[in-house]
């Protein structure tokens, strides 16, 4: 496990391109997050990768524990810039998804115990606002659009979107390897 509970990674992505690709998905229905006890309001996802063999959108949006191969979903075909971002991560990709926390919604404090041992989670904000409060260990993480952040989410964390607009992040679950270790050991 990494010492710091948050690390801004040395990447800055093109916010305009990210936002255009997400807006172009307006014909795709967002899928409500399956752990309904963890949030109030609207927390939803568009899966960009899924475990092989899971073809129904609801099944694509979740992952069962174990060793499974993750493959691109048809939604990723609509996102060439995001696909190029994923190609730049020199590690095995697991669950990759767009995650939306609607205005006025809240993700309750919880811990993701399956993270930070063999797999980490990275967030790339695409749409956010000043009234989004993302807390890790009760301390705010101020993430800007286009930035890239590792967050140690096996620690307690919660998010409140008290703004007037939806918050959308590109969320990457990545297998730890030497390349990632070099990025994260600072």
C-alpha positions in Angstrom: 0.0 0.0 0.0 1.2 3.5 -0.8 2.1 6.0 1.9 0.1 8.9 0.6 -3.7 8.7 0.4 -3.7 11.0 -2.7 -1.1 11.7 -5.5 -1.6 14.0 -8.4 -0.1 12.1 -11.3 2.1 13.9 -13.9 -0.6 14.0 -16.6 -2.8 16.7 -17.9 -5.5 15.7 -20.4 -7.4 17.8 -23.0 -10.6 18.9 -21.1 -12.3 20.0 -24.3 -11.8 16.7 -26.1 -12.9 14.7 -22.9 -16.0 16.8 -22.6 -16.9 16.5 -26.3 -16.6 12.7 -26.1 -18.8 12.5 -23.0 -21.4 14.9 -24.6 -21.4 12.7 -27.7 -22.6 9.8 -25.5 -26.0 11.5 -24.9 -27.8 8.7 -26.7 -26.5 6.2 -24.1 -28.4 5.6 -20.9 -26.4 5.9 -17.7 -26.7 2.8 -15.5 -27.5 3.4 -11.8 -24.6 2.3 -9.5 -25.4 -1.2 -8.2 -24.5 -0.5 -4.5 -27.5 1.6 -3.7 -26.8 1.7 0.0 -23.7 3.7 -0.7 -25.3 6.8 -2.1 -28.3 9.2 -2.1 -29.5 10.8 -5.3 -28.1 9.8 -8.7 -24.8 8.0 -9.0 -24.4 6.3 -12.4 -22.0 4.8 -14.8 -21.2 4.1 -18.4 -18.8 1.1 -18.6 -16.0 1.5 -21.1 -14.5 -2.0 -20.2 -16.2 -5.0 -18.8 -15.3 -8.5 -17.8 -15.3 -10.8 -20.8 -18.6 -12.5 -21.4 -20.7 -9.8 -19.6 -22.6 -8.2 -22.4 -25.8 -6.8 -20.8 -25.2 -3.1 -19.8 -26.0 -3.7 -16.2 -23.6 -6.6 -16.0 -21.0 -4.6 -17.8 -21.2 -1.9 -15.1 -20.3 -4.3 -12.3 -17.4 -6.8 -11.8 -17.3 -10.1 -9.9 -14.2 -10.8 -7.8 -11.6 -13.1 -9.4 -9.2 -13.2 -12.3 -11.1 -12.0 -15.3 -10.0 -10.5 -18.6 -11.5 -7.0 -19.1 -12.3 -6.0 -22.7 -13.6 -2.8 -24.3 -17.3 -2.3 -24.4 -19.1 -0.9 -27.5 -19.3 2.5 -25.7 -15.5 2.9 -25.9 -15.8 2.8 -29.7 -17.4 6.3 -29.4 -14.4 7.6 -27.3 -11.2 7.6 -29.4 -9.5 10.3 -27.2 -10.3 8.4 -24.0 -9.1 5.2 -25.7 -5.8 6.9 -26.5 -5.5 8.0 -22.8 -6.0 4.4 -21.7 -3.3 3.3 -24.2 -0.9 5.6 -22.4 -1.2 3.7 -19.1 1.4 1.0 -19.3 -0.3 -1.5 -17.1 -3.2 -4.0 -17.1 -6.6 -2.2 -17.2 -9.5 -3.6 -15.3 -12.8 -1.8 -14.8 -12.8 1.5 -16.7 -15.9 3.7 -16.6 -17.4 7.1 -16.7 -19.0 7.9 -13.4 -21.6 10.6 -12.9 -22.6 12.1 -9.5 -25.6 14.2 -10.3 -26.1 17.7 -8.8 -27.4 17.4 -5.2 -26.2 13.8 -4.9 -23.9 12.2 -2.3 -21.7 9.1 -2.1 -21.8 8.1 1.6 -18.6 7.5 3.5 -17.3 4.0 2.7 -14.1 2.0 2.0 -13.2 -0.1 -1.1 -11.4 -2.9 0.6 -10.6 -4.6 -2.7 -8.3 -1.8 -3.7 -4.7 -0.8 -3.1 -3.2 -4.2 -2.6 -3.0 -5.5 -6.3 -5.1 -2.8 -8.0 -5.5 0.9 -7.6 -8.1 3.5 -8.7 -7.3 6.6 -10.7 -9.7 9.5 -11.3 -9.7 12.0 -14.2 -12.3 14.7 -13.7 -14.1 15.6 -16.9 -16.9 17.8 -15.5 -16.8 19.2 -12.0 -17.7 22.3 -10.1 -16.5 24.2 -7.1 -19.1 22.7 -4.8 -18.0 19.1 -5.3 -16.4 17.9 -2.1 -14.4 14.7 -2.5 -13.0 13.7 1.0 -10.4 11.0 1.6 -9.7 10.5 5.4 -12.0 13.5 6.0 -9.6 15.8 4.0 -10.8 17.4 0.7 -9.0 16.4 -2.5 -9.3 19.4 -4.9 -9.3 17.9 -8.4 -9.5 20.0 -11.5 -10.9 19.0 -14.9 -8.2 17.1 -17.0 -6.0 16.3 -14.0 -5.2 12.7 -13.0 -5.3 11.5 -9.4 -4.5 8.3 -7.6 -6.7 8.1 -4.5 -6.2 5.4 -1.8 -9.8 4.4 -1.6 -9.3 1.5 0.7 -9.3 4.4 3.2 -12.6 6.1 4.2 -13.9 8.4 1.5 -17.1 10.2 0.5 -18.3 12.7 -2.2 -20.9 15.4 -2.1 -22.0 17.3 -5.2 -23.6 20.4 -3.8 -23.3 22.2 -7.1 -25.8 22.9 -9.8 -24.1 20.7 -12.4 -23.3 17.0 -12.7 -19.8 15.7 -11.8 -18.4 13.2 -14.3 -15.0 11.4 -13.9 -13.2 8.9 -16.0 -12.4 6.2 -13.4 -9.6 3.6 -14.0 -9.0 0.5 -12.0 -5.4 -0.6 -12.8 -3.3 -3.6 -11.9 -0.2 -2.5 -10.0 3.1 -3.1 -11.9 6.6 -1.5 -12.0 5.4 1.3 -14.3 2.6 2.3 -11.8 4.9 1.9 -8.8 7.4 4.4 -10.4 4.6 6.9 -10.8 3.3 6.4 -7.3 6.5 6.3 -5.2 7.2 10.0 -4.7 
